[in-house]
Amino acid sequence: MLKALFGTAEVSDVTQLHDLFDELQSNQQNNVHSIDNQITYIKKLDSDTSENAELIANLSSVIRDNIIRSHDRFIQITKSLLWLNLSV
């Protein structure tokens, strides 16, 4: 390696450098591929989370409406029972 910096490099030195650069390039490509997969996974997770949030909001609305209707029906039945008790 020092020959490359301070003198004439031999073929074996240059070959080692090429091998090292090839390995670095391969590692970089593997890292890029891995990061790309992670980004794809995060985007999918974000999409699924948004969809779940919408579904939960819709379900909450349906449950709230059912509770309100049940309460209104309960009040109506209670009034009818009171009227029957007072009528008899």
Summary of the structure (lengths in Angstrom):
residues: 88
radius of gyration: 36.5
end to end distance: 109.8
largest distance: 117.8
contacts: 172
relative contact order: 0.04
helix: 93%
strand: 0%
